[in-house]
Amino acid sequence: MMAGNRILHERVALARMAPSRFVRPQQLISSTVRGAKSMSIPAKATLATVGSHAAVRRAIDVRIRFTDGFSTTARVFTFNGLIDGREHLLLALGNWEQYAPNSSQQSVTAPLARLHSECLTGDVFGSERCDCGPQLRESVETIAATGGFLLYLRQEGRGIGLYAKLDAYALQEVGLDTYEANLALGHGEDERDYTEAAQMLDALGIGSVRLLTNNPDKTRQLTALGIDVVEEIPTGVHLTTANARYLTAKRDRTAHTLDISSARTRT
Ligand SMILES: [Zn+2]
């Protein structure tokens, strides 16, 4: 249980505050780290306090099939009001309707959710430089088994974009790791922002999730936005000889919970 009374207290406190200008959670976190006393930014901000609710625009059922034959039906949600203006998707999988606020079969547990950041090279072309394709494939099946949500976020290359990601690959060829390469290009180590993910969950009335992740930053940001992460469920380690350096950098640089030494290497 990572949420509980603390979150409730913060929500009550925030509910009494006047809505402030929109503030992204990363700004909140960095302003806290810097201890910028002059800034009138609350330590935490929910979607309610920042006035950034989104609404479901349309939902459409799509039958999906992976190259290994696994198939399922996803209800694909689109939205109005996502604050960065990009076309993010929420895929509702399995028996997800039990988690809808007005469901007659209301579940007592929180739904599984996965925040997947778009990776064209890994998701579509099966690039072996990263583990995005296998992560996506695994999470769809895991979520479909119990019901829940896969959020497909259009923030390629940890938020720096596709071309910059490929530029970073070139720097990795000469010895930089994935984070050092982003910094060398003038970007942050990881520029991803999960505000739109929180907006999409909020639009469906989902206030708490069991998050499929090895990345503590996702939990930190969602929690800051008022989505309770009641449990973190680690994803598998998809180790190959080609992505070993990449996975090691994720573990060592940004505290991803990856047990690489015990993972079997695929070739
Ligand atoms: Zn990738």
Residues whose N, C-alpha, C, O or C-beta is under 5 A from the ligand:
A	BS01	ZN	C119 G122 C130 D131 C132
